[in-house]
Amino acid sequence: MTVVEAALVATGGALGATSRYLVGTLVQPVSESFPVATLTVNVLGSFVLGLVTFLGAGSEIGLFVGIGACGSFTTFSSFSVDAVRLWEGGRPVLAAVHALANLVLATGAVVAANALVTLS
């Protein structure tokens, strides 16, 4: 990895992490009992990564947006912790809904991005 490549990933990562924090503060108050913010960033990040991928972005954009921004914006670790907390909090059905919603909606977002690019 070159210095420029590392700088692209780091800059994208800083923007993605900051955006993740901002989305969390705006979206999570919608529901105290369901991790809406985690679901939102995972779906949005999947859509953006799908767009970048299916548009055939070059390696620099892939590093900046894909690995950097989307990598730090989306959050598998928070998704996992949220699911375990729901389960351990006596809400196994909500934990399952959370897990299924992340999988289905994030994958659907990638499919939608692919369809959008294909239709263009």
Secondary structure, 3 states (H helix, E strand, C coil): CCHHHHHHHHHHHHHHHHHHHHHHHHHHHHCCCCCHHHHHHHHHHHHHHHHHHHCCCCHHHHHHHHHHHHHHHCCHHHHHHHHHHHHHCCCHHHHHHHHHHHHHHHHHHHHHHHHHHHHC
